[in-house]
Amino acid sequence: MTMGRSRITACRWVALAAVVVLLSACRGDKGRPWTEYEESFGSIGIKVMSKLNTWIYQASGGQWGGEFANGAPILLLTTTGRKSGQARTSPLLYLRDGEDFIIVASKGGMTHNPLWYLNLQAQPNCEVQVGEETFPVIAATVGDEEKKVLWPRLVQMYPEYDDYQKRTKRPIPVVRLTRQPQQEPAPQT
C-alpha cells in the first residue's frame, strides 16, 4: 500500500513540475528575466523532468526520450560531481558539428549556470550516451569567435536559446564535446 501511495505522490510531483515548466515556457514576455520565485520552481521542474527523461532514455536505449518536442536530439551527459565525486547524468539537447557534439549551458536563461556545467569546468572528462551507444568525451567551452559561428545553428535547432539569452545577463556557455578513444582494460597477469 505504501509503495502505491509513493508512486502516486511521485506522479503528482512530476505532473506539477511539468505544468510549471510548460506555463513558464508559454509566458508572453520571454525577454523578461526570471523572478527568484520562478527560478526556484523552474529549477525543481527541470530537475524532476531531467530525472524522468534520463530514466526513460536509459531504459529504452534512447528510443524514447531521445528527441525534444521540436525534434531536437537529446543525449545523456554523465559528469563527475565536483563536490560529491558521484556520477551525475543530465539529458541535454545537442548539435552535431562533424564528429563533435555541441551542448548549451542555458538552464532556461536563469541567472546561474547549470550544475552539470560547473562539474565540467572542474572535470572535463565525462561520458555521453547517444541512443544505445555510450562513450568517453572531453568537454571544452568554446571561445567567443567559435560561439558566434555555432550560435545561429543552435538557434535554428532550438529557437528558444535566443529567448534564454535575452532573459539573463550572463553569457550562456556553449560546450564542445569531443569523443575520446575507448580505454582498453589492462591485461591481467
N, C-alpha and C positions, 0 to 999 in steps of 0.2 A: 504494500500500500504506500509506503514512504517513497519508494522508487518512482511510482506513478506520479505522485504529487511533485517530486523534484523535477521530473521531466516536463510536467505541465508548467511549473514555475519557470523553468529554463526557456520553454517555448514562448511564454508570455514576455520574458525579458528580450528574447530575440525579436519578437514582433514589435515591442516598444522601441527597441533600438532601430529597427528598420523604418518605423514611422518617423522617428526623429530625424534620421538621415535623409529620408525622402522629403520630408517637409522642409528641411534646411536647404536641400538641393533645389527645391522648387520655388524658393522665395524670389520675389520680383527683383529686389535690389542686390544683384550679385556682386557689385563692386564695393559694397559696404563691408568694413571689417567685422569679423565675428565679435559678439559680446563675450564677456567672460563666461556667462551662463551658457551661451550657445556652444562655446568651445568645450566646456565641461561635458555637456550631453553629447556633443559631436564626437568627443574622444571616446566616450563609453560606447556609442553606436559603432564607431569604427572598430574598436577592439572586439566587440561581440560579433559583428559581421565578418571581421577578418578570421576569427577563430572558426566560425561556421564555414566560411569559404575554404579555409585550409583543410578542415576535416573532410568536407565533400570532395575537394580536389584530390587529396591523398587517397581517400577510399576508392575513388573511381579512376585513379591513374590519369587524372587531368581531363577525362571525358566530360565531367560536369564541373562547373566552377572554373573552367579554363578560358572563359570568354566573358567580358563585361557586357552589359545590356546593349551598348552601341556597337558591339563586335570587336572591341579592342582586346587583344590577347592578354592573358594573365599567366604569370609564372609564380612559383613559390621561392622566396629568398630566405635562406636559413643563415642567420648571423650568430655570432657568439656574444652573449650579453656582456657589456663592458664592465659591469659591476658583479653580476652573478656568475659569469662564466658558463651559463646554461645556454643551450641551443634555443634560438628564438626564430620562429617562422612567420613570414608575412606574405600575403598574396598581393602582388603588385602588377599594374599594367606595364607592358614593355613594348619597345620598338626595336626591331632588328636593324642593325647597322653592320652590314657584312656578316661576320661570324659573331659579333658582339651583341649584347643586349643593353638597351638604354632604358633606365628607370628614372622616375622623378620623385623627389622627396617633398611632395606638395602638402600632404596632410590636409587637403581641402582648403588650403590658404590660411590655415591657422597661424598664430603668432610664433610658434616654435616648430623646429624640425621634428619629424617622426623619430621615435626611439631607434628603429632599425638603422636610420642614417647615422645616428650617434654611435651605434655599435660598429658600423662600417668604418667610421673615422678611427676608432680605437683598434679595430682588427679587420683589415680589408680582405683577408682570405675568408671566403664563405662558400656556400653551396646553393645551387639553383636546381629546381625541378621544373622541367617543361614537358607537359604530358607525363609519360611514364619514365622519361629519362632524367636522371639526376647526375650532376657533375660539378666539380670544383671550379670556382671563378675567383678572380681578384677584382676588387672594386676600386675605381678612381673617380673622383669628382672632376667633371670636365671644366676647362677654363672658360672664360667669358667668350672668347672668339669661337670656340667649338660649340658652346651653348647657342650662340646666335645662329649657327648653321642648323643645329638639331631642333631648336625650339619650334620653327614653323611645321616641321614634320610631326613633332609631338602634338601640337595643337590640331593638326589635320586629323590625327588618330583620335584625339580626345579633346574637343574644343573647350571643355571646362577648365583646362590648365590656364588659359588666359584669364578667366574669371578668378581663379585661385590667386594668380599673381597680383591682380588688382586689389584683392582683399587684404593682402599682407604687405608690410614694409620690408620684410626680409626677402633677400633674393632666394628664390626657390632653387635648390641644388638639382643638377642633372648628373646622373652617375652612369658611367660605362662599366659594364661587367664583361670581363674578358676571360674566356674559357681557358682553364689550365689543364696540363696533361694529367691524366689519372695517375695516382700514386700506385705503383706496383707493391704488393706486400713483400716484406723482406723474406728471403728464403729461410726456411727452418733448417737448422743444422743439428 
